[in-house]
Amino acid sequence: MWSFYGFGGVRRRKASKPKKKPKENWFERLTVDQNKQLCKATKLRHVGNKTELIDRLLEDEQTSKFAPEGKYISVNVDSIKSMCRERNLQVSGTKFDLVLRVLHCDNGTTPEGMKLKRAATDVITTVDAATGKKVEKHVPKKRKKAGPSASKVYTRVQKKIESVRQKKYQSHWGSKTHSSDVYDLMSTILLCDIVASDENYLTKDPRFALEIAKAVCTSLTDNFHTMQRPGYDDCGGWSTIDRSLRTIAEAAKPILSDEEKESAAEWIEAMYNETEPYGLMMDTDIMDTVEFFRSNDDGNKSEEVVSDNGKKCEGDSNDPVAFAAMMKATTETFDGNSDLAKEMNCGK
């Protein structure tokens, strides 16, 4: 193919590379060795070239269902993971690893010296109603939720603040929701992960609870300048932040040294000074918490709260269970369009 350009020059155009032929099935994407492993796992003949191996796999009932590819096919990766869970097998690895694991389990063809990767399970003994015999059943273990980390919490709030550059916050109305989403995230961490946590941090380790609160507040203080419209709090996040901070303060103050009390008062006051010019502190008692750290009073603050829906909530704000119930009543009227409004119902 020839092409012409200025000054009478002529050059030969490079021939375009031929397009690759699309794969007809999943087995064609695998190597010869991988197809052989699938044949062995299904007790099929595993000699021959790649085409012969694929033909055997397509003809077999066990393996043919894994061949089709596409987003809406019946047997996708999620379906294969469900098969693994039904057999108490691990769900980590590639699609090939998952399929091979299922075939080894169904056919008992795990190679010698290789152990079938099973999920961690608990053995539950039940009595069969028909025969009256004891039956042992393997049930997958529930993973324990990882506790919060001060560094991760700081980064989490920081990333939420920096998300102001996302497309959904670029419109006139969208930009107003960013600050509300940030404050919702902060209140969710303080209330659900600390105050109302099943780990009961306020009783077992109040110093750790205060460290998480510090990470939340200092992350806002350090990155507040990047927020574009920080004066909006449509979901009442600051009300939850205020009450959660006071509850954590009452739990932690008795075990703190004078230097630690003053340090806590300083980072809370720094957050107050950063946000107060935007009217966010008008309906909060943040400075009361600052003075509480600096005073000699270690008493708990008992209060009665009437939520927006008219429910009364009484009790000691230092009690995580009572405080969680109190805050749940105030969050029932949150706008469902908020990114984290659903998460605020952490007691459910």
PyMOL commands that set and color helices and strands:
alter all, ss='L'
color gray80, all
select helices_A, chain A and resi 26-29+32-41+50-59+61-64+77-86+95-107+150-165+167-169+174-195+201-204+206-226+237-255+258-278+286-294+320-331
alter helices_A, ss='H'
color red, helices_A
select strands_A, chain A and resi 2-5+9-12+121-127+134-140+302-306+312-316
alter strands_A, ss='S'
color yellow, strands_A
deselect
rebuild
show_as cartoon
